[in-house]
């Protein structure tokens, strides 16, 4: 077990930006958008939110989960700086699959906490629903901006890139995508019936969609209640029908990500430097208290569970906090079981009882234990690298009481974001709003 050291100085999020999550090639007004335009939009929105200009920002991080498949560039960070006024400044590109956006925050926090930089931009962009044209193979010269739809067949082929294909079979590791591992683990360790697990999975989908229905940036805003009404069915019958088919023993189609395109960004600043750098900051800084991380590849049984346990333990030991201190929780739930399992491991929901909270609607945006208030990966959408920073965007907006009619009942002070992705990187991020005196 790794014992984390404290940051050398306090680091805070002072601004966030996010594009709508979308299917760019499906709409005339967005077809032809480039990575620079997408990342640049999120970056400039984050700067505007922080009250800073590009000249105030020392360095930037660029995240993309699958640059080989989705990008036109081997060095995507270098190609985009003109879009947000940072040409000539230093930058780094990084890729940790679907955990990229969460570890993007760690990269930024470490860079500022070390004292090397006072203010940095961290952003991520992904075309999860399209690939550069022609989409035949990575070697073919590509059109500068035209893109082709990413078929599910092609997408599933690329998931093999997440795993060690040389030794996977001999080491008895799992399949490329293990849809039901977390659900099977939960049923076995918590003593649920198959029907109870089915109902819980359905209610996670319903709650995520209710959250997204209020969010103008979400890709899918039609509630399951409205879809059931259109089909002439009661809600529970609709959720168990061919409209929501099983994908395995437990998981149904509604519990899988909606892969799409998007970008998100955050401005991270040394807390002591905020009065000097962000003179027009309109909200309280949100301090990054600590980030635990772990990586367990597919030879580790129940690798999501194991890695989440380790990352959460690191974060709690560093900060001295526990699940009782959390007001809001996010989980990268591209397989929706993630947000049940990780919320219990984090102590945000009581062990063995979290499924009841979900089925009672208590984890929806207007419940007492809100999870994924933006709609999560199954309704807000999953633009792979950008999803983590989109969650950071939502968390900060909720903590700043800037979500309007979908603001949670109690303005959150402390939030955990559990990142997950890439067979599997896991991060446990804890952030807290500072009070007006600069304390948390």
N, C-alpha and C positions, 0 to 999 in steps of 0.2 A: 504493500500500500504506500502510495506517495503521500508525503506530508508537504502541503503547500506553504510557501512563505508569503508574508504580507507584501503588498505593493509598496514600493519605495515612497510613493506619494499618492494621494487620493485622485481618482480618475472618474469623470462623469460624462454621461450622455447629455448633450445640450440641444440637439436637433435631429430630426428624423424625416425621411422622405420615402415615398413609395408610389410606384405606378399602379394603376388598376392591373389586376391579373387578368389575362385575356388570351384569346386565340387570334393572334395578329393576322395570320394569312386568311382568315375567314371573313375579314371585314375590309372594305375598300379604304376606309380612313386609316387603318393601321397596317395594312399589307405593305411591306417595303421598309418598315422600321428597321433600323440597325442597332447593333449592340451599343454603339456610342450614344445614340439618341435615347435609348432606354436607360442606360446607366446615368447618362447626363441629366435626364429629367429627375431621377431620384436624388442624385447628388445635389443639384441646384435647389430642390425642394428642402433637402436637409439643411443646406446652408442658410436658406431663407428662414427656416424654422429656428435656427440657432442665432440668427442675426449676425452672421459673419459673411465675408466675401472670400473668393478663392485665394486672394493674397494672404488671408489670415491662416490658411491651412497649410501645414508644413509637408504633408506626405499623404499618399492615398494607397489603400489596399483594394484590389480587384478580385472578386471571387466568381468562379464559374465552375459548376459541378462537372461538366463534360465538355471541355473546350475542344477536344479532338472531334467530337460528334456534332456539337451545336454551334461552334464558332467558326469564323472565317480566318482565324489567326492562331499562330503558335504563341504569340506574345500579346494577348488581348489587352493587357493593362497599358501597353505602350501606345496603342492605336486610338485611344478614346479621350485623352486628356483635353483636346481642343473643345470638346462638348461641354466642359464645365470649368474652363479657364485655368487649368493647371498644367499646361504644356511646359515641359522642362523640369518639373518637380519629380522627385523620386517616387517610385511605386513598386509594388510587389503583386504578382498574380499568385493565387493559391486555389487549391481544389481539394475538398474533402467530401465530395459527393453531396448528399442531401443534408449533411451537417455543416456545409460551407458557411452559411449565413450566421450560424451561432459562433463558430470558431473565428469568423471575421471580427466579431466583437472582442474575442480574446486577443487576436493579433493587434488590434488597435489599443486595447487596454495595456498590453505589455509594452508597446512602443512608447506610450505616453508615461506610464508609471516608471519606466526606466530613467526618464529625464532626457532621453534623446530628442523627443519632439514634444511640443506643448499642445498642439492641436492637429488631429488627423481626420481624414475622411475614410470610412470603411464602407464599401458597397459591394453588391453582388447582382449579377444579371444572368438570366437564363432564357433561352428559347427552348422550352421543354416540349413544345407542340410542333416544332418545325426544325428543319435542317437546311443548311445552305444548298442551293440548287446548282447542279443536279445531285439528287440524294442517292447516288448509286454506290460510291465508295469514297473514302476520305482522300484518296490520291487525286481524283479528278479535279481539274481547276474549277473554281467556283465563281458564280455570278456575284458581283459586288454587294448586291442587296436582295436579290430574289431568293425566296425560300420555298421549300416544299413541305407539305404536311408530314409530320412524323407519324408513321403508322405504328400501331401497337406491336406488330410483328418486328419491326426494326428496333423499336424501343426495347423489347424484351431481349433481343440479341445483344444489345449494348450492356445489359445488366451483368452479362458474363464478365465484363471488364472489371467488375468490382471484386472478383474472387480469384484466388490462386487456382488456376485451372490445372497446374502441373501436378500438385499433390493433394488436391481436394478429395479425389476418390480414395486414394490409399490411406488418407487420414480419416476417412469416414465422415467427412463434413457434410453439411446439409445441401439441399438444392439451391439453385441460384436465387430463388425468391421463396421464402418460407412464410406463406400467408398465415398459417394457423398455429405457429409455434407458441406465440404469447397467449393466445386464447386457450390452447390445450393446457399450457402451464397453469393458467389461472383457474380453469375448471378443476384440474387435479389438485392444486394446492389449497384452493378455497372451498372445495366441496360443492360446487354448483352443479345443477343438472344441465343437460344440453339445452333444454328449453330456456332456462334462466340465462344462459350465455347468449343464446340467439336473441332473446328480448333485449339484453344489455347492449349487444352490438347494434341492434336496430335503433335503440334510444340514443346511442352516441351519434349515429347518423342524423336522427331527428333534431337533436340539440345543436349539433354543428350547423345544420341547415337553418335553424331558427336564428342562430347567431349571424350567419352570413346574409340572411334576408334583410337585415337592417344596415348592412355594410355596403356602401356604394362602390368600394374597390373589389368586392368579391366577384368571382366568375360565375357562380351559380346561386341565385337568390330565390328561386322558387321553393317554397316550403314543401315538405312531404305531405303535410295536411292538404295543401292545394292540389298536389299531384294525385293524391288518393281520391279527392273529390272529383277531379276530372275523369278518373278511371271508374268512378261509380262504386268505390269500395270504402269500407272502413279503414282507418289508418293501419291497424295491426294486420289486417288481411293484405293490404297493399304491400307492406314491408316484407311479408313472407311469400309474395307472389312472384311470378316470372318477371315482373317489372324490376325486381331486386333479386336476381338469381344468386344461388350459392356459387362461390368460387372455390370452395374446398369443403372441409368438414364443418366449419363454423362460419367463416367470413363470407359475406355477400358483396355484391358489386358496389353497393352504396358505401361500403367501408374501405374502398380503395381511392387513392388520390385522383384528382382531376388534373392531369399534367397540362401545363399551360406555359405562357410566356409572361415575364415580368422582371422588375428590378426594384431594389430597396437599398437604402443607405442610412448611415448615421454619422454625426459629428461627435467625436470623442475628444475631450479637453482636460488638461490638468485643472483640477478644481480650484487650486490657488490662483490660476491664471485667468479664470473666467471674467472677472471684472475688467481685466486689461484687454482681452481678446474679443469677448462677446458683450460689448457695452450695452447692447439693446436687447438682451435676452429677456423674453417675455414670460418665461415660466421657471420654476425651480429646477436646478440640475438634478439629474437622477444618477446617483453614484453606483458604479460597478463595484459591488462588495467582494465578489470572488467568483471564480469559474473553475469547477472541477471537470476533469475530462478523463476519458478512457477509450481504448480501442480493443475490441475483441473480434477477431475474424471468425470465419464460419466453422473452424474446428472446435470452437468453444461452445459447449451445450448451452442453449438458451442465451445466446450472446447478448441480445438486447437487455435482458434482465440483469445479467452479470455486469455489463458495462454501466448500466444506469445505477446499480447499487454502488459501484465504485465511485463514479463521478459525483453522485449526491453526497456520499460520505465525505469525500474530499472537500466539497463546498461547505458542508455544515461544520466540519472540524475547523476549517479556516475562519469562518465567520462567527461561530458560536451560536448559530441559529438552528431552528428545527422547523418541521412542517407546521407547527403551531403558529409560527411567525408569518406565514405566507398569506397574502390576501388575494392573490391571483396566480393562476398556473397556466403555462403553455406547454404543449408537447407536439413534436413534429410527427403527426399521426397519419403518415401516408398509408400505413396499415392501421386502421382506426383503433385497434386494441391497445395501441401504444399509450393513448392518453389515460386509459384506465390503469394499466400496469404501472406506468411511471408516476402517476399521481399518488398511488398507494405507496410505492417505494419511497417517494419524497415525503410521505407523511401528511400530504395535503388532504387526502381522503383516508379514512381509517382502514387498516389492513383487513381485507376480507369483507368489507362493507361498502366499498366504493361503488360496486355495481348497483346497489340500492339507491345511492345518491343520484346516479345517472338515470335510472328508470323512473325516479320521482321528479326529474326535471331540475334538480338542484344545481347541476353543473352548467346549465344554460346561462346566457348573459345576465338574466334577471333573477338567477338563483343565488343562494348564499355561498356557494362554492364554485364560482364561475371558472370554466376551462375553455381555452381557445375561443375567446369572445369574438374573434374575427371570422370564425367559421372553420378553421383548421384546413388541413390538406384536402379533405373530402368535399368542401364547399367553398372556402375562400379560394382554393386552388393550390397547385404545387408547381411553382417555377423553381425547380430544384435548389440551386444555390441561393436564390433570392428569398426563399421561404423563411429562413431563420431571421433575417433582418426585417422581413415583413411582420414577423411576430414581435420583434423588438419595437417596430413602429407602432403596432397596436398596443403593446404593453405601455409604452410611454404615453400614448394618447389617452389611454384609460387612466394612468397615474396623474396626468395633468388635467383630468376632467374635461377633455376636449372631444368627447364622443357623442355629445348631444343626446338624442332620445335613446341611444343604446348604451349609455353609461351604466356601469354596474352599480348595484345598490349602495355599496360603500366604496368611496374613492380609495383605490388600493395604494398602500404605502410600500409594500414589499412584494416582489414578484419573482418567481422562478420560471425559467425557460429551459426545458429539457430538449436539447438538440439530439438528432439521431440520423445516421445515414452512412452509407458506404461500406457496409459489411464488416463491422459497423463502428464508426466514430460516434462517440456520445459526449455531450457537454451538458453540464448543469450550471446555469448562469443565474446568479442572484443579484438583483438590482433593487435600490431603495431610494425613494424621493428624499432629498435633503430638505430640512426646514429652512426658514428664512434667515436663521443665524448661521447656516452652513453646516449644521450637524445632521446626522442621520438617525 
